[in-house]
Amino acid sequence: MFGVTIIPTFLWPEIATSACEVTATSRHYVDRLFDPDPQNVLQGVIDMKNAVIGNNRQKANLIVLGAVPRLLYLLQQSSSSLELRTECAVVLGSLAMGTENNIKSLVDCHIIPALLQGLLCSDLIFIEACLRCLRTVFISPVTPVQLLYTDPTVIPHLMSLLSRSQHTQEYITQIFAHCCKTPEHQTVLFNHGAIQNIAPLLISPSFKVRMQALKCFSVLAYENAQVSMTLVNVLVDGEQLSQVFVRMMQRDKPIEMQLTAAKCLTYMCRAGAIRTDDNCIVLKTLPCLVRMCSKERLLEERVEGAETLAYLMEPDIELQRIASVTDHLVSMLADYFKYPSSVSAITDIKRVTHVRTFCFSDIMYTQKKVIILYCKCSTENMMDRIVSGLSESSIKVRLAAVRCLHSLSRSVQQLRTSFHDHAVWKPLMKLLQNAPDEVLVMASSTLCNLLLEFSPSKEPILESGVIELLCSLTQSDSPALRVNGIWALMNMAFQADQKVKVEIVRALGTEQLFRLLSDPDTNVLMKTLGLLRNLLSTRPHIDQVMSSHGKQIMQAVTLILEGEHSIEVKEQTLCILANIADGNTAKELIMTNDDMLQKIKYYMGHSNVKLQLAATFCISNLIWNEEDGSQERQDKLRDMGFVDILHKLTQASDPNLCDRAKTAMQQYLA
């Protein structure tokens, strides 16, 4: 039995409502709930039910007057007739259909545990009334969904009620669909047999039941490999579940059903349960979602279809290619920019936000082909619209706008034309000054591309004082922001003049630079090594940096080469050593460090060719004949056994390693 305390009649919780006139009629309805004659109470509840239908003011009045605690008390009393208890549940359900304030008041009065307790009754009509009210309460955005999971006996009991009637099936699956918000919720429902219990409902004669069951599977499968892998093996009346979903995407089915079935298959595909080249994805799901983007569809349908399509094709280049040439998708996208910007032009402000969000969303994210086609059908006005999205009040719109810019920034042509012509870097820099982390991550990632060597925006960005901003990002608690901050600095340092490099080192500070070299996030470490490698390019720059920070850099290199790092990290570190070895004076920091020379020797004999090649580059630079002191360095390295190793490497099976070893050996023979 659920752990629920019956609410006493004297409980009158504080309820925050707007000021409204409490009429004598409303008070009369509440007074009748306390009549000593049960029949009068029943008639009073029935009259109350008729009075509140479609009357939000009357609902608010009754809540203020304390009708809810009394109704809940009557509902829970075993001495109350089933008819009375059922009518109480119906009235509570009607009150729940009012404003969000009504829902808050009902939840504060502990309506959820009281209704859940009512589900233990054997009477089907009463159970359905309780479930209908619970459904109304739970689908409200102000209801904490966690209340469904507080008592561990609730979910299994709801599962057992699925077989009672089509109404119980509809209400329970709708509750599950709205209350499954986290991986933990998915696990609870999965462990209590949601898949086995809900799958048969997909072929129910009731459309409402089929629809809610479908929605259940979409929320259960979302980013959940365990659920998705289970779903592909489920049979419904002898038919694979994926094929049931395919049938539900047919053109003659309601749009809501087509979209939700496409979501189910999309989520199963993204979770790895269905291959991206499976016919049910390529020939059914993707075309269905593209179809939803058509201008013949309602605005909300277009948005939902586009968002799902973007999610489906985001990681797969081939799906992106197919989508870009399916049913004029890209020209459909252009139409999204034609929606009016004025809120007054569309009565529902949410529609504006949603359609704008779509315009800038993942449809073009990570997809070069789509970007190219988009650019062919776009106009200057479209870039203006995208840029204007950066200053929208809606965070979702700003995020979507910057994601679109990020996608377009991967095109060299766009960087050299539209981005430069529209000075996109200016609003982007403004966005970086004050935005939520999710927007900052995408904006800083876009900035990384604008700082590439061939981008015309690089120079004006440098002049704007961006270095300090990027250095502050490297101190963020977010690994993604640290990566982007250091990545942008790395791009900035590539083939930069000495003044820029000095400013980067000054602004970042040696302490922060070496803190980043010990960052637990491998991506941060790799980009920091990339920055260091770019700072240590061209001999004058190498010698200057090493003269100021050589000791610390050599210590960092030692720690990385001795640590438990990936091949890629150690290869990058050895490349830094090779750059140091190319300096005029900097190379002495290696030659006077026998421990470092032994490490280079070790990596020349390593089993990984990449590390062997990078270590061999170091030695090649150290012994190069045309430089002062080369004979002394050659002699020392011969004495340490490097010549023998080089000779052995000239026989290596890898052609690049073999050639590099031969080139180094020629320095001894010259």
Salt bridges, closest charged atoms under 4 A:
GLU21 OE1 - ARG57 NH2 3.30
ASP47 OD2 - ARG32 NH2 2.83
GLU87 OE1 - LYS49 NZ 3.04
GLU170 OE2 - ARG135 NH1 3.81
GLU239 OE1 - ARG247 NH2 2.94
ASP252 OD1 - LYS253 NZ 3.64
GLU256 OE2 - LYS215 NZ 2.78
ASP277 OD2 - ARG275 NH2 2.69
GLU300 OE2 - ARG351 NE 2.56
GLU301 OE1 - ARG297 NE 3.09
GLU304 OE2 - LYS263 NZ 2.67
GLU314 OE1 - ARG270 NH1 3.80
GLU314 OE2 - ARG403 NH2 3.77
GLU318 OE2 - ARG321 NH2 2.67
ASP335 OD1 - LYS338 NZ 3.16
ASP362 OD1 - ARG403 NH2 2.76
GLU380 OE1 - HIS422 NE2 3.30
ASP384 OD1 - HIS422 NE2 3.18
GLU392 OE2 - ARG356 NH1 2.10
GLU468 OE2 - ARG506 NH2 2.77
GLU503 OE2 - ARG506 NH2 2.68
GLU511 OE2 - ARG515 NH2 2.83
ASP519 OD2 - ARG482 NE 2.87
GLU562 OE2 - LYS599 NZ 2.78
ASP582 OD1 - ARG539 NH2 3.18
GLU588 OE2 - ARG633 NH1 3.69
ASP594 OD1 - LYS636 NZ 2.94
ASP595 OD2 - LYS599 NZ 2.72
GLU627 OE2 - ARG539 NH2 2.56
GLU627 OE1 - LYS587 NZ 2.72
ASP635 OD1 - ARG638 NH1 3.16
